[in-house]
Amino acid sequence: MHDDHHDHGHDHGLYEVDPLHYHPPQPDLEDSKLTHHQIMQMAVAELLIEKNIITADELRAQVDFMDSITPARGATLVARAWTDPAFKQRLVADSKKAAAEIGMELGPIPILVMENTPKVHNLIVCTLCSCYPKMLLGTPPDWYKSRSYRRRAISEPRKVLSEFGTDLSDDIELRVHDSTADMRYMVLPMRPDGTEGMDEAALAALVTRDCMVGVALPRA
Amino acid sequence: MSARYNTGDAVRVRTAFPPGHCRTPFYCRGKSGTIVRYCGEFRNPEELAYGAYEGPLTPMYRVRFAQTDLWPDYDGPAQDKCEIEIYEHWLVPAEGADHA
């Protein structure tokens, strides 16, 4: 085996361990020091369970549910809005009510749906922390939480968009929404040309997370 | 508590630097903008952060700013905007605004 690795200098037998050929082990989860907030979170979770306020199963189920959310939820709403103008109006007016029509629960935090038009493009950021429409898009990508994105998306958003490969014409108004407080935001992108014959499911497949944060545009 | 401002009102963010937690970004303090939406009443995060969960509800708005007002060296076109959620006690009527 490993015939193609002649410069490797030695051969590995299937069960042979070469003590000189050392690969540093990946650290296990417990190998990094717990942060203050991790300790507090564990302590609060243990107390809530110990005092019978929630059960371990309820806690597990909630984490399981949050991890199960993907941008497909947001894409479902976008595709419905593209095919049903009346639904789009209701979605922009009150996303919680509109989502409930198709049996989708958006939770207690209001999510404002910001509609892109030929004249306006919307972009979402949270400069103070990393607020994100988790009930529609799931867990945010690392770049969304980075200091670099949070600082630059607000002060030089066109440069940031162009680094994402999205070049915005100068006659479009770019609106950046800073999620500073009690609202969350999702961008409703424009339906791309060439999608006239597509059904809702096919349209939803075009709507990615990045399109609903506003750093990209859907393509047919 | 009833909302003091209406959509379309010109407002300015107070230039204040209180100690402790708050959700009013530094970059908009002292800047003028326009109310574009009344969001409803919420607990004040400056009290919530210190365990005062039963404090009064406070009106909160979305305020739209011109990017060129927020960033002196903004390199995009003049029509670009930024919208921020701001609690009422951080807002005053903009100078020259027709508002009580």
Interface residues (C-beta under 8 A of the other chain):
Chain A: P110 T127 L128 I154 S155 E156 P157 R158 K159 D170 D171 E173 L174 R175 V176 H177 D178 S179 T180 A181 D182 M183
Chain B: R23 T24 P25 Y27 C39 G40 F42 P45 M60 R62 R64 Q67 L70 W71 Y74 D75 G76 P77 Q79 D80 K81 C82 E83 I84 E85 I86 Y87
